[in-house]
């Protein structure tokens, strides 16, 4: 047996160059902190000095400028954000954020403002670009209604289906696997641009991230447990990119939560309806619950945005301009053969009955678009005269 | 026998009736552990039997859900939504078919008789609502509502007609 190698005997690995690939980024990072050296090194110096002296500061025991002494009381559900926000000093969200670091809203932070860093990533500063009146209750609901795709689905009861139905199910799951995580990436993109003072919204967006991770997981598992993933689609990808690249949080939330997830909610409901196994039914039922929360946030976020905007007319027109494009890109996804055809096969009951399934899909299409327009209306955004998605599925029109 | 235990006794109950829905509510409340797994339910759901009244008119049951409990059942002889967030309405025949499917499946309907399956196309059950925001409650709490009606397998249901 060889003697173990000692650290001083270690030789450089053959491709050492690869390990220098972060050199530039690391140098930039070091440079950035050197630039602010005066501030943080002074704090460090003071801390070291104090510790060396064996002296205590105890400044943190002083309560002037804070809201010390009023204890939050739990409600029947426990201690919610609503409960703690009732205490004066904690529940007031600024209309425009002016804290660009992690100092908690309601803490004694003003005396330290000048010595705190600025997080450049925080760019969504207007409350009404994020807020929805139901965001706290949806956050509580989301936490309470979490589920586990590994153990809450009776995977051992999954029955094998005839090949045409199995392929249709697996293709539908492939579509859902492909689209689900944009609804994670989109809130993630905006989460880290949102200042801490909007903590309630950040908290809700975090649950949406978790929900979408689970949806991607459950549909990937369902496909692979049933035969495998099938086809990805370019049309899906353009819709996902349109969501991810939306210029503002509200625009993207409209496209993702209200329109996109509204349609995916309809797909989930259809999936439950046409499911050929109890396992599939439960998967779709569980997912549609999560999706409906996201839709609900999307509707009320848009309602709040338009309802509080100082120039509502211009804001509405801007949203219309965005929706004119957004609807068409989303339509690109929802007309893809890789989505429409497997749904029609499942609706019809087999590949032989795909025509019958298309008839059913045409009926559902009207319902999907009606519900979308109703949600827009509820948000104070009337798209009925301007919607670019046809109310009738143009199936066989040219035939 | 205590009042609570009496509520859960396996006597036959007629559908539609307030007592039938109150039994479901009692069964839900007796199984808090399951409700805690499923999560909060905050809505008022109306179950409308279009021809449920003795005169062949509508009879509806508004069930108030809050947190992990069904708080109460109100019987109204109307299709109107009133305080309900949404209503599921259908004929006695379709409600009967659903309840019998749940009983045959020992607490789980067959593929053709889940609430969503029956209501998704607007027939044979119809989802009725005034506000799409409140209607979304039907979806947000769908698994809980399904399990609420699934509990009907725990007692015998009789049908007057």
Interface residues (C-beta under 8 A of the other chain):
Chain A: X76 X77 X137 X140 X141 X144 X145 X146 X265 X269 X270 X272 X273 X275 X276 X277 X278 X281 X282 X285 X286 X288 X289 X291 X292 X293 X295 X296 X299 X300 X360 X363 X364 X367 X371 X374 X375 X377 X378
Chain B: X38 X39 X40 X42 X67 X108 X111 X114 X116 X117 X120 X121 X122 X131 X132 X133 X136 X139 X140 X141 X142 X143 X146
